[in-house]
Amino acid sequence: MATQKVQLMATCLVDAVAPEVGKATVRVLELARCEVGYPEGQTCCGQPAFNVGFVDEAREMARYTLDLFDETEGTIVIPSGSCAAMVIEHYPEILEGTDYEDKAKRVAGRTRELSQFLVHDRGATGFDAVCDGCTITVHRSCHGLRNLGVRGEVDELVRSIAGAEVVPLEGAEECCGFGGLFSVEMPDVSAAIMRQKLDNVEDSGANILVGGDISCLLHLEGGLRRRNSKVAVRHFVEMIGGDDGA
Amino acid sequence: MSSQPVTFLGRARELIGTPEAAAVDRGVRRFNEMRLAGSAEYAVMEAMRDRVRAIRLHSLRNLDKLLDRFADQVIEAGGRVHFARDADEANQIVAQILRDTGSRRVVKSKSMVSEEIELNPYLISRGFSVTETDLGEFIVQLADDVPSHIIAPVLHKTAAQIGKLFARKLGVEETADPTKLNQIARDHLREIFLAADAGISGVNLGVAETGSIVTVTNEGNARLCTTAPRVHIALMGMERIVARWEDAAATLEVLARSATGQHLSVYTNVVTGPRRSDDPDGPEQVHVVIIDNGRSDILGSDIAEILACIRCGACLNICPVFREVGGHGYGTVYSGPVGSVVTPGLHGMNPWWELPYASTLCGACEEVCPVRIQIPSMLLKLRERAASEGRLPGWLEKGMSRYRTTATDPVKWASAKKWLYRLSGLVSMGGYIRRVPGPGRGWTRFRDLRRPAKQSFSDWMRDRDGA
């Protein structure tokens, strides 16, 4: 397959809190014969502001991000279903009727969530990753699932890992309770929903919980640590990209 | 609406982890499985959803014309029509009809709009006797409780609790057997039905072309309420209208499938005017009270589509927040995702602005809504309204403003990351934080927080590309 030019939008959480996800994304994209560009100066897509109702603030962050990426070439790839949904769905919505409308549509049209990009655009599912003794279960994060239709892509990607077994997760398509600032504004409710998810994760027999959104995963990781669980949490791209020691 | 002193979160805290919440979780999961099974065997479900969506939107777009036609046809059939602007007016109209017809003993079949206008306390305080005859509503009334689910008012109660309640209030032997409980209620209600002067019902659909009122139940109590007493008063939210019978048929089918997975509800009760001279039974008078109570405000706003709701409860049953908290957490009759849009729409943002925030925005509600109402985007619109009205806490407002400034300036962003890393060093151990101070403390009450990275991904990329 011919080499393809892509631009990586890392997302704020990957940038600041989970850089290993970004590193693995670069590795995996290169394995999938992509030339990875990384526009300097990227920050946050504005989703946190948008979701609590601060749409003016979100619009400003959207314009900033659009200016940055509209100048680049190639497919914009995002290792997060919810940030990708923000760019693909909500940017054109909140900028409709403004002088950024065309730019928003242009960038939205170039943007892909990572697992969909790998499976559908690159037809790449095997990355020669090895994980002996790994029993993996997959949580399907809501925005990727319901806004973008990410259903079996992550499962398909992790199933290619040698030595790993993928086991079903009861209620895999139910929300984990994160909900962005909801997790801080209504922590008791968020944690109650999380409890059911974590019970299901532990009942699945998996020792690694995998997903496609680091935001939900950090919430679940924090909950698993708090209950002294042995289950580890990884973004799927870390599983297939491995850690080559870079 | 009576507002309660506590917030959604306050009520939720009291409910989470209780036997009541566990009963709700079990109940909604069962409903959800029934819906899935009912939809799976109904090959045209998706097409029917599209059709019913079109029907409902058509009704909303032509509401004034359809209401006129409906009212004309009700009168044509011998019924009477009353329009009520708000809850007060609706309650007054009902009380006046009861007085005018010398009615004192009232039986009621299930009506959410009567809960919305708080009709029961209004009538009871004026000397009328009011008995709920839907089993769930009957239990709610006996327990001096409020419904917790739009189609299953006592979803939050177990059979054992109901058995205890019946034993205490009705002087019967205690049992937890649902069949026996049903029989007890039936025996108790039979006499009350026969002695009633007036029956009050809700309206699932008003059919404009014939002026007919359709109510669906699984118990048959609406049929008794609307035929046995001399007077029938039907309370109808003004959006419950469809143009034609074929529209009603399609809507009822999708309603039953989405609510409980049934092909149709067990009883579909149709009332077109009072008894004719050659009818063996039926009421002497039929009154339809068409209630606005904030619906016109919704219709003229950016959440108008929520009025397309057919009250199946599917969005409640799938909602992760509802599952943990139950309907009582919402503090209002319309709970769950649809209620979080309807309630601030009907009754104003104060104090209901917080309900749109009682959602993770997971989108499951939109996925199951038979009418495909875009509930999450309406929740977002209401959140935008709340934020622009300055209703959010100061820390959030200031925080967002600062976040915007930082996130639109690469220099500030880079320095903020460094500061966050340094500051987090004061409170973290082994890369995780067990307790953060300030507004973020809610996070660490239930979860550890991963510390920001020493080298951000952007810095790593810069090193890599530079190398």
Interface residues (C-beta under 8 A of the other chain):
Chain A: A10 C12 V14 D15 A16 V17 A18 P19 V21 G22 K23 V26 Y38 E40 G41 Q42 T43 C44 G46 P48 A49 F50 N51 V52 G53 F54 V55 E57 E60 M61 Y64 C142 H143 L145 R146 N147 E174 C175 G177 F178 G179 G180 L181 F182 S183 V184 E185 M186 P187 D188 V189 S190 A191 A192 I193 M194 Q196 L218 H219 E221 G222 G223 R225 R226
Chain B: F8 L9 A12 R13 I16 G17 P320 V321 R323 E324 V325 Y357 A358 S359 T360 L361 C362 G363 A364 E366 E367 L380 L382 R383 E384 R385 A386 A387 S388 L392 L396 E397 M400 S401 Y403 R404 T406 A407 T408 P410 W413 K417 L420 Y432 P439 G440 G442 W443 T444 R445 F446 R447 D448 L449 R450 R451 P452 A453 Q455 S456 F457 S458 W460 M461 R462 R464 D465
